[in-house]
Structure formats: structure tokens, C-alpha cells
Amino acid sequence: MEIQIFGVKNNPDVRKAIRFFKERRANVHFMDFKQRPPSRGELKRFFERFGEEQLINRDGKRFKALGLHTAYYGEQRWLEIACDEPMVLKLPLVRYGNQLSIGLAEEAWTDWATGTG
């Protein structure tokens, strides 16, 4: 089982995701946004699947610090912002093959791990 987790190590939900998959002996590839920003293509997958309403963390510190709480952008502009400022996203972003999840999605992860998802 090959899992990609995108986020930052100091986020508690990212740490829970890493622990969840390591406990199930999955091969985890962690992409730290502090070391390398996400690629536009990778983020585009998440935006196409979930849309900006589910992906953007409107309660997050970085979102408010950037003054985005009054912004009304289209999805393409949100994608550009997320590429430059990935901390406005809900974390973790998790990919298993063609399956994606955002945030703490243990139910979906369990389905992936047991082969039912």
C-alpha cells in the first residue's frame, strides 16, 4: 500500500494520518509543504475532486493573516493561492492511487487499508 501525505509535520491531523498508515504497515511518502511547495498538478487533482469550498481552511491562521476572509475568487485563483500559500488548505491531503481525502478522514483510510474502498 503506497500512500502520499501532503502537509506539515507540526499539524496534529497530519501526524495522526502518518501514524494511522504506519500502524497498518503502509509505505508512507510524506511531502512537507515547508520544504517543498505542492505542485500545481497535484493540487489540481484535489481541487477537481473536492472544490475550493471543501479544500480551503477558512478558519485557519494563515487564511486570516493573508486577509482572504473577504475574498471572493474563482477556483483557478484559489488554486494559484494554494500553490503559493499551501497553509490555507485543510490538512492533511492524502492520496492512495486515484483515491483522495482531505482532513482527518479515518473512515475512508480504513476502507483503503482493508481494500473495501
N, C-alpha and C positions, 0 to 999 in steps of 0.2 A: 504494500500500500504506500503510494507516494503522495505526500501532502505538501502543499505550499502554503505557508502562513505569512501574511504581509502585515506589518505593524511596527511597533516599537517595544523594546524589551520592558520598559518601565510601566507599560499599560497592564493592569491586572487581568483583563479579559484575554489579552494576548498570551500572558503567562499561563492562564488556565487552558487555553487552546493547545499550547505546546505540551503542557503536562498531560492533557487528555489523550493526545495522539501518541506520545512517547509511552504512556502506560499501556497502550494497545499495540506496542511494538511497530508502529508505523514509521516509515522513513520520512522525517520532517525536514523540509528545506525552509529555513526562516529567512525572510527578506526584511532587513531592518531599514525602515524609512530614514533613520538618522544617518545611516551610512551610504545609502543609495536611494534616491527618489524612485517612485514607481514609474514604469514605462507607460506611455500613453496607451499603447495597445492593450496592456494588461488591465489598466483601469477601465478602458472602454468596454471590456467584457462585463465587468461588474455594473457599469452604467447601463448597458443594454439590457441586462437581466433584471436589475432592481430599480433603476431610475434614480434621479438625484434626490427625490423625497426620502427614500429609504437609506441612501448612502451618506448623505451629508449629516454630520452631527451638529445640529443647530443649538445644542446645549453645551457644546464643548468650549473650553477656554480659548483655543486658537480661533475658532469661528467668531467669537465675540471680540477678541483682540484685534482681528482684522476688520471689524466693523461691518461684517457681512449680514448681520441680523436685519438690516433694512434693504438688502439687495434682492432684486427680482431678476435673475438671469435665466437664460435658456440652458438646456442640458449641455450644449457644447461649451459654453462659458464655464459651467461648473466643472466640466472635465478638465479644462485648462487650469482652473484654480486648484483643483485636486492634484494635478501633476506638480504644480509649484509648491503647494502647501498641503501635503498629504495628512497633516494633523487635523484637517477639517472633516475627515472621514470617520465613520463609525468603524471601530477596530475590534477584533481582527478581521481581515479579509482572508478567507480560506478557500483554496481550490484543490479539488480532487478530480483529476481528469477534466471532464466538461462540467462537473458539478461545482457550484459556488455557494458560499454562505457569507453573511456579514454579521458582525457582532457575536455574542455568545449563543451559538446555535447547537447546543449539545444533542438535541433530538435528531437533527439532520446528520451530525457527525456519527452518532451511534448507528444510524441507518447505513452510512457509508462503511463503517467498521465491520458491521455484521453482514454486509453485502445485500441488504434489502433496499438500499436507496439508489 
